Amino acid sequence: MAVTTAEVTPARTFVDAAKPADPAPLGLAAFALTTFILSGHNATFIPDLIWVGLALFYGGLCQLLAGMWEFRNQNVFGATAFSTYGGFWMSLGIFVTLAVVSKSFAADLTGANLPNAVAWFLLAFAIFNTYMLLWATQVNVAVFLVFLTLEATEILLVIGNFDEAHGNANSGWVHLGGWVGIVTALVAWYTSAALVINGMKGTVVLPVGAPLTFGNGRKKSPVPRTQQPA
């Protein structure tokens, strides 16, 4: 007697079936605000250290969470960008915290060691940012401009910190990097705002531009998920 077995496919739960909200506006907003506060300090009009808490919890933790949700959305660009810069802010925040509260940690950062360390830290992230800048051409104009202005900010701060490490205190390069960083924050804020309202309305209210290039026949950009104008 033959026995026939049927394969039963489990029903999808509501959590599986529901489409998650776009985490990109949160990640961009967290990045923008934290960048604005630190850049304002570098440009000399915002007091120091107020940015550290933001770096740990808003630019850091919130942006990291946005990156994790981008993994859920199978968005490799957003996941890589937000997770990396969430780690960037948490790393920088804890570095400054230890430099301030730990005497043994601060003892190894005397003289030129502190700006030299910061310069190498920023240079490493500028390398990462360079290839993300290239791939941002496949997202949209707004995201490309975020990475372009961020690239300029990082390079200026690298030059400025190396300059300070060589004895040129109050380097104008750092101040210039601060002002370019403010531009970076404004572009990121605009992109965040555009994704929020475009996602709410289901149509383009604030334009972010089309991808600058197309790769591998991809029909739509990974960020954002709303229809883009040409």
C-alpha positions as a LaTeX table, in Angstrom:
\begin{tabular}{lrrr}
\hline
Residue & $x$ (\AA) & $y$ (\AA) & $z$ (\AA) \\
\hline
Met1 & 0.00 & 0.00 & 0.00 \\
Ala2 & 1.54 & 3.29 & $-1.09$ \\
Val3 & 1.58 & 6.14 & 1.33 \\
Thr4 & 1.45 & 9.62 & $-0.09$ \\
Thr5 & 2.78 & 12.49 & 2.00 \\
Ala6 & 1.99 & 16.11 & 1.32 \\
Glu7 & 4.45 & 18.89 & 2.02 \\
Val8 & 2.79 & 21.50 & 4.16 \\
Thr9 & 4.03 & 25.06 & 3.80 \\
Pro10 & 3.55 & 26.98 & 7.02 \\
Ala11 & 1.40 & 30.07 & 6.73 \\
Arg12 & 3.29 & 33.36 & 6.86 \\
Thr13 & 2.80 & 35.27 & 10.04 \\
Phe14 & 1.82 & 38.94 & 10.09 \\
Val15 & 5.38 & 39.86 & 11.12 \\
Asp16 & 6.80 & 37.98 & 8.14 \\
Ala17 & 4.30 & 39.43 & 5.69 \\
Ala18 & 4.34 & 43.05 & 6.85 \\
Lys19 & 6.75 & 45.34 & 5.03 \\
Pro20 & 8.98 & 47.17 & 7.53 \\
Ala21 & 9.20 & 50.94 & 7.49 \\
Asp22 & 12.18 & 52.46 & 5.72 \\
Pro23 & 14.98 & 52.97 & 8.30 \\
Ala24 & 17.01 & 55.25 & 6.01 \\
Pro25 & 15.43 & 58.55 & 7.20 \\
Leu26 & 16.35 & 57.69 & 10.81 \\
Gly27 & 19.90 & 56.76 & 9.88 \\
Leu28 & 20.39 & 59.95 & 7.87 \\
Ala29 & 18.84 & 62.14 & 10.57 \\
Ala30 & 21.06 & 60.61 & 13.25 \\
Phe31 & 24.11 & 61.10 & 11.07 \\
Ala32 & 23.13 & 64.67 & 10.17 \\
Leu33 & 22.48 & 65.97 & 13.67 \\
Thr34 & 25.62 & 64.46 & 15.19 \\
Thr35 & 27.73 & 65.70 & 12.29 \\
Phe36 & 26.25 & 69.19 & 12.65 \\
Ile37 & 27.10 & 69.46 & 16.36 \\
Leu38 & 30.67 & 68.18 & 16.01 \\
Ser39 & 31.25 & 70.26 & 12.89 \\
Gly40 & 29.95 & 73.33 & 14.70 \\
His41 & 32.60 & 72.71 & 17.33 \\
Asn42 & 35.29 & 72.31 & 14.66 \\
Ala43 & 34.07 & 75.58 & 13.14 \\
Thr44 & 34.43 & 77.11 & 16.65 \\
Phe45 & 30.83 & 78.22 & 17.35 \\
Ile46 & 29.59 & 75.19 & 19.36 \\
Pro47 & 31.21 & 74.15 & 22.68 \\
Asp48 & 33.24 & 70.94 & 22.81 \\
Leu49 & 32.05 & 67.58 & 24.21 \\
Ile50 & 28.30 & 68.25 & 23.80 \\
Trp51 & 28.52 & 66.00 & 20.76 \\
Val52 & 29.85 & 62.97 & 22.68 \\
Gly53 & 26.46 & 61.83 & 24.02 \\
Leu54 & 24.98 & 62.22 & 20.55 \\
Ala55 & 27.85 & 60.22 & 19.07 \\
Leu56 & 27.19 & 57.33 & 21.44 \\
Phe57 & 23.40 & 57.19 & 21.30 \\
Tyr58 & 21.98 & 59.05 & 18.31 \\
Gly59 & 24.63 & 59.07 & 15.61 \\
Gly60 & 25.97 & 55.82 & 17.05 \\
Leu61 & 23.26 & 53.51 & 18.42 \\
Cys62 & 20.30 & 54.80 & 16.41 \\
Gln63 & 22.28 & 54.76 & 13.16 \\
Leu64 & 23.54 & 51.25 & 13.91 \\
Leu65 & 19.95 & 50.09 & 14.47 \\
Ala66 & 18.98 & 51.66 & 11.14 \\
Gly67 & 21.77 & 49.67 & 9.53 \\
Met68 & 20.51 & 46.45 & 11.09 \\
Trp69 & 17.03 & 47.10 & 9.69 \\
Glu70 & 18.54 & 47.71 & 6.28 \\
Phe71 & 19.91 & 44.17 & 6.47 \\
Arg72 & 16.31 & 43.07 & 7.09 \\
Asn73 & 15.31 & 45.00 & 3.96 \\
Gln74 & 18.11 & 43.30 & 1.97 \\
Asn75 & 19.60 & 46.72 & 1.22 \\
Val76 & 23.33 & 46.06 & 1.22 \\
Phe77 & 24.32 & 49.70 & 0.58 \\
Gly78 & 22.20 & 51.16 & 3.37 \\
Ala79 & 23.13 & 48.39 & 5.79 \\
Thr80 & 26.85 & 48.87 & 5.17 \\
Ala81 & 26.73 & 52.67 & 5.29 \\
Phe82 & 24.56 & 53.11 & 8.38 \\
Ser83 & 26.18 & 50.30 & 10.37 \\
Thr84 & 29.67 & 51.56 & 9.59 \\
Tyr85 & 28.99 & 55.17 & 10.49 \\
Gly86 & 27.05 & 54.10 & 13.57 \\
Gly87 & 30.24 & 52.31 & 14.60 \\
Phe88 & 32.24 & 55.37 & 13.59 \\
Trp89 & 30.34 & 57.63 & 15.98 \\
Met90 & 30.37 & 55.17 & 18.87 \\
Ser91 & 34.10 & 54.60 & 18.41 \\
Leu92 & 34.88 & 58.31 & 18.32 \\
Gly93 & 32.59 & 58.98 & 21.28 \\
Ile94 & 34.14 & 56.31 & 23.51 \\
Phe95 & 37.64 & 57.39 & 22.43 \\
Val96 & 37.01 & 60.96 & 23.61 \\
Thr97 & 35.25 & 59.73 & 26.77 \\
Leu98 & 38.25 & 57.62 & 27.75 \\
Ala99 & 40.64 & 60.45 & 26.89 \\
Val100 & 38.75 & 62.71 & 29.30 \\
Val101 & 37.97 & 60.37 & 32.22 \\
Ser102 & 40.88 & 57.90 & 32.17 \\
Lys103 & 44.26 & 59.25 & 33.27 \\
Ser104 & 46.13 & 56.18 & 32.00 \\
Phe105 & 44.39 & 56.40 & 28.61 \\
Ala106 & 44.99 & 60.14 & 28.36 \\
Ala107 & 48.66 & 59.68 & 29.29 \\
Asp108 & 49.26 & 57.94 & 25.96 \\
Leu109 & 47.67 & 60.81 & 24.04 \\
Thr110 & 49.86 & 63.67 & 25.18 \\
Gly111 & 51.33 & 66.20 & 22.76 \\
Ala112 & 51.06 & 65.28 & 19.12 \\
Asn113 & 49.68 & 61.80 & 19.79 \\
Leu114 & 46.05 & 62.94 & 20.06 \\
Pro115 & 45.69 & 64.79 & 16.72 \\
Asn116 & 47.89 & 62.17 & 15.06 \\
Ala117 & 45.57 & 59.39 & 16.30 \\
Val118 & 42.47 & 61.28 & 15.18 \\
Ala119 & 44.00 & 61.88 & 11.75 \\
Trp120 & 44.68 & 58.18 & 11.19 \\
Phe121 & 41.20 & 57.31 & 12.46 \\
Leu122 & 39.60 & 59.70 & 9.96 \\
Leu123 & 41.89 & 58.60 & 7.15 \\
Ala124 & 40.79 & 54.99 & 7.59 \\
Phe125 & 37.14 & 55.99 & 7.35 \\
Ala126 & 37.88 & 58.23 & 4.35 \\
Ile127 & 39.15 & 55.13 & 2.54 \\
Phe128 & 35.86 & 53.37 & 3.27 \\
Asn129 & 33.92 & 56.47 & 2.27 \\
Thr130 & 35.72 & 56.63 & $-1.09$ \\
Tyr131 & 34.30 & 53.40 & $-2.45$ \\
Met132 & 30.91 & 54.09 & $-0.89$ \\
Leu133 & 30.98 & 57.44 & $-2.72$ \\
Leu134 & 31.49 & 55.57 & $-5.99$ \\
Trp135 & 28.62 & 53.16 & $-5.28$ \\
Ala136 & 26.40 & 56.08 & $-4.18$ \\
Thr137 & 26.22 & 57.03 & $-7.86$ \\
Gln138 & 23.86 & 54.07 & $-8.20$ \\
Val139 & 21.53 & 55.34 & $-5.46$ \\
Asn140 & 20.45 & 58.93 & $-6.16$ \\
Val141 & 21.84 & 62.46 & $-6.35$ \\
Ala142 & 21.03 & 63.35 & $-2.74$ \\
Val143 & 22.78 & 60.33 & $-1.27$ \\
Phe144 & 25.74 & 60.89 & $-3.61$ \\
Leu145 & 26.04 & 64.48 & $-2.34$ \\
Val146 & 26.00 & 63.25 & 1.27 \\
Phe147 & 28.99 & 61.02 & 0.59 \\
Leu148 & 30.71 & 63.64 & $-1.58$ \\
Thr149 & 30.55 & 66.36 & 1.09 \\
Leu150 & 31.47 & 63.82 & 3.77 \\
Glu151 & 34.52 & 62.82 & 1.73 \\
Ala152 & 35.64 & 66.46 & 1.58 \\
Thr153 & 35.02 & 66.87 & 5.32 \\
Glu154 & 37.06 & 63.83 & 6.24 \\
Ile155 & 39.97 & 64.77 & 3.99 \\
Leu156 & 40.10 & 68.32 & 5.37 \\
Leu157 & 40.03 & 67.04 & 8.95 \\
Val158 & 42.76 & 64.49 & 8.18 \\
Ile159 & 44.98 & 67.27 & 6.81 \\
Gly160 & 44.14 & 69.53 & 9.73 \\
Asn161 & 44.86 & 66.95 & 12.41 \\
Phe162 & 48.14 & 65.90 & 10.81 \\
Asp163 & 48.97 & 69.60 & 10.61 \\
Glu164 & 48.26 & 70.03 & 14.33 \\
Ala165 & 50.29 & 66.91 & 15.11 \\
His166 & 53.25 & 68.67 & 13.48 \\
Gly167 & 52.93 & 71.69 & 15.76 \\
Asn168 & 50.52 & 73.95 & 13.90 \\
Ala169 & 47.93 & 74.54 & 16.60 \\
Asn170 & 44.46 & 75.87 & 15.73 \\
Ser171 & 44.83 & 74.66 & 12.18 \\
Gly172 & 42.61 & 76.45 & 9.69 \\
Trp173 & 42.13 & 73.11 & 7.95 \\
Val174 & 40.10 & 71.81 & 10.90 \\
His175 & 37.95 & 74.94 & 10.92 \\
Leu176 & 37.34 & 74.60 & 7.18 \\
Gly177 & 36.51 & 70.93 & 7.71 \\
Gly178 & 33.97 & 72.03 & 10.29 \\
Trp179 & 32.18 & 74.30 & 7.84 \\
Val180 & 32.15 & 71.65 & 5.12 \\
Gly181 & 30.85 & 69.22 & 7.73 \\
Ile182 & 27.93 & 71.57 & 8.34 \\
Val183 & 27.14 & 71.41 & 4.63 \\
Thr184 & 27.30 & 67.61 & 4.88 \\
Ala185 & 24.81 & 67.68 & 7.76 \\
Leu186 & 22.42 & 69.94 & 5.85 \\
Val187 & 22.48 & 67.67 & 2.79 \\
Ala188 & 21.89 & 64.59 & 4.98 \\
Trp189 & 19.02 & 66.36 & 6.77 \\
Tyr190 & 17.41 & 67.25 & 3.46 \\
Thr191 & 17.72 & 63.66 & 2.24 \\
Ser192 & 16.22 & 62.38 & 5.48 \\
Ala193 & 13.33 & 64.85 & 5.26 \\
Ala194 & 12.71 & 63.89 & 1.63 \\
Leu195 & 12.55 & 60.18 & 2.46 \\
Val196 & 10.14 & 60.83 & 5.34 \\
Ile197 & 7.61 & 62.87 & 3.34 \\
Asn198 & 8.00 & 60.81 & 0.15 \\
Gly199 & 7.41 & 57.65 & 2.16 \\
Met200 & 4.37 & 59.12 & 3.91 \\
Lys201 & 2.77 & 60.39 & 0.71 \\
Gly202 & 3.77 & 57.45 & $-1.47$ \\
Thr203 & 4.95 & 59.86 & $-4.14$ \\
Val204 & 7.78 & 62.33 & $-4.70$ \\
Val205 & 7.25 & 65.53 & $-2.73$ \\
Leu206 & 10.90 & 66.48 & $-2.21$ \\
Pro207 & 13.09 & 65.27 & $-5.09$ \\
Val208 & 16.31 & 63.39 & $-4.42$ \\
Gly209 & 17.33 & 62.84 & $-8.04$ \\
Ala210 & 17.83 & 59.72 & $-10.09$ \\
Pro211 & 20.85 & 57.41 & $-9.89$ \\
Leu212 & 23.85 & 58.85 & $-11.70$ \\
Thr213 & 24.88 & 55.46 & $-13.08$ \\
Phe214 & 23.31 & 52.04 & $-13.37$ \\
Gly215 & 25.11 & 48.79 & $-12.65$ \\
Asn216 & 24.32 & 45.17 & $-13.50$ \\
Gly217 & 20.96 & 46.09 & $-14.97$ \\
Arg218 & 19.51 & 47.08 & $-11.61$ \\
Lys219 & 16.10 & 48.62 & $-12.25$ \\
Lys220 & 15.81 & 50.70 & $-9.10$ \\
Ser221 & 18.16 & 52.12 & $-6.54$ \\
Pro222 & 18.52 & 50.56 & $-3.09$ \\
Val223 & 17.70 & 53.83 & $-1.26$ \\
Pro224 & 15.04 & 55.16 & $-1.17$ \\
Arg225 & 12.18 & 52.86 & $-2.10$ \\
Thr226 & 9.76 & 55.46 & $-3.47$ \\
Gln227 & 9.50 & 56.43 & $-7.12$ \\
Gln228 & 12.33 & 58.73 & $-8.18$ \\
Pro229 & 12.12 & 61.57 & $-10.68$ \\
Ala230 & 14.59 & 61.73 & $-13.52$ \\
\hline
\end{tabular}
